[in-house]
Amino acid sequence: MDIKEILCHCDHTLLSQTATWEQIRTVLDDGIRYGVASVCLPPSYVKTAKEYVGQQLAICTVIGFPNGYNTTAVKCFECEQALAEGADEIDTVINLGWLKDKEYGKIKEELVQLKAICGDKILKVIIETCLLSEEEKKTMCRVVTEAGADYIKTSTGFSTAGATKEDVKLMIDNVGTGVKVKAAGGISDLDDAEAFLRLGADRLGTSRVVKAVKAAEE
């Protein structure tokens, strides 16, 4: 698979708690240079980042991140503010406690509200696969599909593990029509990225792929 093809499926990511504007700017410059799908960064940098890149690059941000247990009202406010400040894509974390309590209706309603706010902007739903049983993963594939979200995403990268090939295959096999899969967390290099794409993932959340390409050029 061509390197450019891999890069155009990457959400080049910097979500470190200590991320500075200088670091964010470097990630944005690299995102433009290498033609990534988007750059995913903290909400507090969305406005400045969008002003910096204009229409050259899609800006993605996270809400309810990384734990997912914010109230629905708070997540909706976060989403509205991020979009107003220029975000093109939203990655949100589900309420995992609700999932463990089998409160599937609450999760679906929250996602329906968030997708209504997003409108034609992309909504990706992080289910944190490393904390779920196989049945819970399958259930979330159904709920995300019914809610009308655009993507189901494996991981935040802040929990006990990231994406696995097994989880990506399970998600691809169980999501409904129109829902794509994003693998995130622990994608180590170009070979790993290509393997996830060949499995059927449409997006990859990673900071390492662009770094690997830059290192190879140097």
N, C-alpha and C positions, 0 to 999 in steps of 0.2 A: 504494500500500500504506500502511495506517495506521501512524503512528509507533509506537504501542503494539505492533503486530504485529511490527515490526522489532525493537524492544527486547526482546521476549520470546524472541527467538532469539539474543540476544547473551550471550556470556561476557565480561562487563566485566572488563578485565585490567590488572593492575599487576604486572609481573615484573622491574622494574628492579633491578639489583644494589644500588642505594642506597635502595631503598624503605624508608621509615620507618613506624612504627605510625600516626603522625598522617596520613600519606598513605593508608595502607591503610584506616584508619577512614573517611576521606572517600569512598573508592571503595565501601566497604560501605554507607555511608549513601546514596550515589547509587544503588547497586544495588537497595536496598530501595525507594527513592523512585520509580525508573523501571521497576521490574518486570522486571529482566533475568533471563535463564535461570540464571545463576550469576555469581559473582565468582571470577576465577582469580588466585591469589596465591602467593607463595613458601611452601614447606613450613613454614618456621620460624614463620609467622604463623597456621597453620591453627587451632591450639588456641585462641589468643586471639580470633581472628576468629569461630570458631563460638560461643564463649562470649558474644561481643558480640551476634551476630545471632540466636542461637537457631534457631528454625524459620522465621524470616522470609525466609531467603535461602539458596540452595544454595551451598556452598563447594567450589570446584574448586582442585586444586593439581597441580603438575608433579613427575614423577620421571624420573631419568635425564636431566635437563634442563641445558643445551640440546643437548649433544653426543651423548647416547645410548650412549656406550661404557662405561658402568658395567657391572660383572658382573651377571648375572641375580640372583644372591643379594643383591647390594646393592639392586637395583631392587625386589625382593620385600620386603626389609626396609623400604625407603622407603615402599612402598605400604601395608604393614601398619601402620606407624607413623602415616601420614597418616590412614588410615581410623579408627584407634583414637582419634586426636585430633579427629575430627569431620568429616573431608572427606567430601563427598557424591559427588564426581566426581574421576577421576584422568586426567590427560593424560600419556602416556609417550612418550619418543622411542625409535625403533628403533635398533639397532646398525647404522649405515650401512656400516661396514666388512664386517660379515657379508653385507650385501646385495651389496656390490661383489664379494665372494668367492663369491657364489651359495650361501651357506649358509642357504638358505631354511628348512630344517628347524629350525635353531637359533633363528631369529627366531620362527617359529611356536610352538615349545615355550616360549620366554620369554613370549610373549603369552598362551599357554594358562595358564601359571602365574599371571600377573598377573590374568587374568580370573577364575581360581578364587579368588584372594584377594579380588577386588572383589565377587564374588557378584552380588547384584542392584544394586550401585552401578555407575555408568556408567564404562566404560573407553574413552578416546579414544586413538588411536594416531597419533603424528606421524611422517610419513615424510620430511619436508624435501624437498619436490618440486623446489626450485631446484637441488638437487645430484644429481638423478636423470635418467636417460634415460626416454624414453616407455615402453620395454619394462620398465624397473625399476618405474615407477609402476604399470603394469598388473599386474606380478607381485605388488606389495605389496597391491593391491586383492584379489587372490586369497588371499594369505597372511592378511591381516587378517580376511577373511570366514571362512576355514577355522578360524582361532583363536577365533572367537566373540566378538570385540570388538564394541563398540557403535557406534563411530565410527572413520572414518579422517580424519585431519586433515592439511592441507597443510603447515604450517610452524610453526616456533618463533617467528619474528619476530626471531631473533638471527643468521640466516645471510645469504646474499647477496641474497635476495629473498623476498617473501611470496607470498600467494595470487594466482593468475591465474584468469581466467574459463576459459581453455583447460584448465587442470589440474583445476578443479572439474568441468567437463563430462566430462573423461576419467574421473575417479573415479566420478562418478555412473553413467556407462555401463558401468563394469567391476566395481563392488562387487556382492556377492551380496545376496540377500534379507535384510533386517533390519539391514544396515549403513548407517548414515547418514554424511553428509559434513559436516565442519567446515572452513570456510575461515578462515584466520588469517594475519595479517601484512600490513600495508599497506592495510587497508580504510580508506579516507580520509574518507568522509562518508556521509550518509543515502542518497544516490543510489547510491553504490557498494555499500552494504550491501543495498539493495533489489535491485540487479542480481544479486548473488550468491544471494540467496534465490529470486529468480525462476528462476535456473538450476537450482535444486534443492538447494542447501546447506540444512542444517537448523540449523546453529549457525554463529555468527561470532565469532571471537576478535578483540576490538578494544577499544581504549581511547578511540577517537575518536568513536564514535557517541553515547555518552552526553554527552561533552564538547560535541558539536555541538548536541544538544538543549538542554543547559543554556545554551549561548551564545545560542541563539535565544530562549530564555525571558527572558534578561537584556537 
